């Protein structure tokens, strides 16, 4: 389980989210190509399935990181 601090919402546990397995993830674990200024809390927590479009995601949804 990963925890990230955010000054506006406190700590977020991202053990249910899919972001850690997404090829669009940024170097900062709180950002990605779809959300370069910050991934919405609902997606990080796993409350929203980002296989589906989410407002503001630039038509970029979850895609698994390719296996090596």
N, C-alpha and C positions, 0 to 999 in steps of 0.2 A: 504494500500500500504506500502511495506517495502522498505527501501533504505539502501544499503550497500556501504561503501566506499572501493575502491580498488586503490592502489597507481598508478597502470599502466593505468587504464581506467576511473578514477574518480568515480562518483556515478552511481549506477545501480538501476533503479526502477524495482522491481520484482512483479508488480501487475498482470501481464498477465501470468507469468510462472507457472508451475505446481509443482515446487520443494517443496513448503510449504505443499502440500498434498501428498507427496510421502513417502512411508514407508522406503526408503533407505536414507533419509535425515540424515546428520550428526548432531552432537551437535552444530557445527559451521554452521550457515545457508548458508555458501558459499561452503560447502563440502557435499559429500555423498559417499556411497559405490562405485558408479561408478566412481566418481571423487574425491578421497580423498585429493588431493592437490588443488582443486578448480574447481567448476562447470563452464563450458564455458559460456561466456557472452551471446551467442545466446540462450542458454537454460534458463538461469536466466531471460532474458528479455521476453521470450516467443516467440522469433523469430523462434525457431526450436521446433518441436513437439517431445519430447523425448519418445513418445510411439514407435518411430522408432529408430533403431540403430544410434549411433553417434560415430564417430571415437574416439577410446580410452576409451569407456565406459565399457570395460571388459564384454560385452554382458549383461549388467544390464541396463534396461530401467525403465521408470516410472511404479510404481505399487502403487495404492492408499493405504493410511493408512487404515488398517482395522477399521471398525466401532466398537465401544464398546457397 
